[in-house]
Amino acid sequence: MDCPWTVGAVQHLEPDVRMVLAPNPSPMTHWGTNSFIVGEGDVTVIDPGPEDTAHLAALLRALHPSERVTQIIVTHAHRDHSGLARSLAAATGAPILAFGPASSGRSPRMRDVRGHSGEGIDTHFAPDEVIGEGDVLTNGGAGLTVLHTPGHMGGHLCLALNDRLFTGDHVMGWAPSLVSPPEGDMTDYMTSLERLSAGPWQKGYPAHGLPIEDLPGRCDFLLQHRRSRESAILAALDMPADLEALQSRVYADVPAQLQSAARRNLLAHLIDLVHKGQITANGHDLINARFSRP
């Protein structure tokens, strides 16, 4: 479907939730990054978006004259989420809150894929204040509860506002999330997704795409999708194969412009399957290893 929003225009999604769409559409970001303004009076900005002067101006225009930004929360350190944080902080005086720098929360399972980082990592990102699981942030005009949801990245956060959840890139309605080792971890992703599926949150506000009206249902769908991919990988390992051969067998249905992302997801699945003992690798360099079923 066509994007229903105008880039840079404030969208009033609920009385206490506004959104400004950033001008960064791509196959990986869909229509662009959704930057949320939460609360009234003293407000919170969630995911300020990419470093872009026009988007900064649009966010400042979206504020009422009597409002002030009291905190800027970054769900994870990808540049399309965190890039504008420092400029927005300078313009508003608000502190930047996040789980930590880009490497924070990285799983020890990723030790064999170091040096193979994915694209879009904000390697220079550092928050002013570190936040984590269970923190309640009330100084931004709304009571936001922090959930640590590793998977897409080790330091990924979701933010609960009553029965609504700002899901960052962990749950989106238009596509499954990218899980790109070593920053991403499929084992953690599935655990976090199962948690969200069983939780009390009904509506999701993702950082890309439309709001998710049935968040538990979407989580269940994504869990089944990942399990289906896992089954396809195991079926494709009727004989030993490397990453390239498996990609051609398992991800032939994925468009060419998304094959690079498919390769990262496949690697994440393989690391998860090795960790669970369902497959083996013939070396520690998992990028170049051959995989087989025991």
Secondary structure as the mmCIF struct_conf table of DSSP 4:
data_model
#
loop_
_struct_conf.conf_type_id
_struct_conf.id
_struct_conf.beg_label_comp_id
_struct_conf.beg_label_asym_id
_struct_conf.beg_label_seq_id
_struct_conf.end_label_comp_id
_struct_conf.end_label_asym_id
_struct_conf.end_label_seq_id
BEND BEND1 TRP A 5 TRP A 5
TURN_TY1_P TURN_TY1_P1 VAL A 7 GLY A 8
STRN STRN1 VAL A 10 GLU A 14
TURN_TY1_P TURN_TY1_P2 PRO A 15 ASP A 16
STRN STRN2 VAL A 17 LEU A 21
BEND BEND2 PRO A 23 PRO A 23
STRN STRN3 SER A 26 SER A 26
TURN_TY1_P TURN_TY1_P3 PRO A 27 THR A 29
STRN STRN4 HIS A 30 HIS A 30
TURN_TY1_P TURN_TY1_P4 TRP A 31 TRP A 31
STRN STRN5 ASN A 34 VAL A 38
BEND BEND3 GLY A 39 GLY A 41
STRN STRN6 ASP A 42 ILE A 46
BEND BEND4 PRO A 50 GLU A 51
HELX_RH_AL_P HELX_RH_AL_P1 THR A 53 ARG A 61
TURN_TY1_P TURN_TY1_P5 ALA A 62 ALA A 62
BEND BEND5 LEU A 63 LEU A 63
TURN_TY1_P TURN_TY1_P6 PRO A 65 SER A 66
STRN STRN7 ARG A 68 ILE A 73
BEND BEND6 THR A 75 HIS A 76
STRN STRN8 HIS A 78 HIS A 78
HELX_RH_AL_P HELX_RH_AL_P2 ARG A 79 SER A 82
TURN_TY1_P TURN_TY1_P7 GLY A 83 LEU A 84
HELX_RH_AL_P HELX_RH_AL_P3 ALA A 85 THR A 92
HELX_LH_PP_P HELX_LH_PP_P1 ALA A 94 PRO A 95
STRN STRN9 ILE A 96 ALA A 98
BEND BEND7 PHE A 99 PHE A 99
BEND BEND8 PRO A 101 PRO A 101
TURN_TY1_P TURN_TY1_P8 ALA A 102 GLY A 105
HELX_RH_3T_P HELX_RH_3T_P1 PRO A 108 VAL A 113
TURN_TY1_P TURN_TY1_P9 ARG A 114 GLY A 115
TURN_TY1_P TURN_TY1_P10 GLU A 119 GLY A 120
STRN STRN10 ILE A 121 ILE A 121
TURN_TY1_P TURN_TY1_P11 THR A 123 HIS A 124
BEND BEND9 ASP A 128 ASP A 128
STRN STRN11 GLU A 129 VAL A 130
TURN_TY1_P TURN_TY1_P12 GLU A 133 GLY A 134
STRN STRN12 VAL A 136 LEU A 137
TURN_TY1_P TURN_TY1_P13 ASN A 139 GLY A 140
BEND BEND10 GLY A 141 ALA A 142
STRN STRN13 LEU A 144 HIS A 148
BEND BEND11 GLY A 151 MET A 153
TURN_TY1_P TURN_TY1_P14 GLY A 154 GLY A 155
STRN STRN14 LEU A 157 LEU A 161
TURN_TY1_P TURN_TY1_P15 ASN A 162 ASP A 163
STRN STRN15 ARG A 164 GLY A 168
TURN_TY1_P TURN_TY1_P16 ASP A 169 HIS A 170
BEND BEND12 VAL A 171 VAL A 171
BEND BEND13 GLY A 173 ALA A 175
HELX_LH_PP_P HELX_LH_PP_P2 PRO A 176 LEU A 178
TURN_TY1_P TURN_TY1_P17 PRO A 181 GLU A 183
HELX_RH_AL_P HELX_RH_AL_P4 MET A 186 ALA A 198
BEND BEND14 GLY A 199 PRO A 200
STRN STRN16 LYS A 203 PRO A 206
BEND BEND15 ALA A 207 LEU A 210
STRN STRN17 ILE A 212 ILE A 212
BEND BEND16 GLU A 213 GLU A 213
HELX_RH_AL_P HELX_RH_AL_P5 LEU A 215 ALA A 236
TURN_TY1_P TURN_TY1_P18 LEU A 237 ASP A 238
BEND BEND17 MET A 239 MET A 239
STRN STRN18 ALA A 241 ASP A 242
HELX_RH_AL_P HELX_RH_AL_P6 LEU A 243 VAL A 250
TURN_TY1_P TURN_TY1_P19 ALA A 252 ASP A 253
BEND BEND18 VAL A 254 VAL A 254
HELX_RH_3T_P HELX_RH_3T_P2 ALA A 256 LEU A 258
HELX_RH_AL_P HELX_RH_AL_P7 GLN A 259 HIS A 275
TURN_TY1_P TURN_TY1_P20 LYS A 276 GLY A 277
BEND BEND19 GLN A 278 ILE A 279
STRN STRN19 THR A 280 ALA A 281
BEND BEND20 ASN A 282 HIS A 284
TURN_TY1_P TURN_TY1_P21 LEU A 286 ASN A 288
STRN STRN20 ARG A 290 SER A 292
#
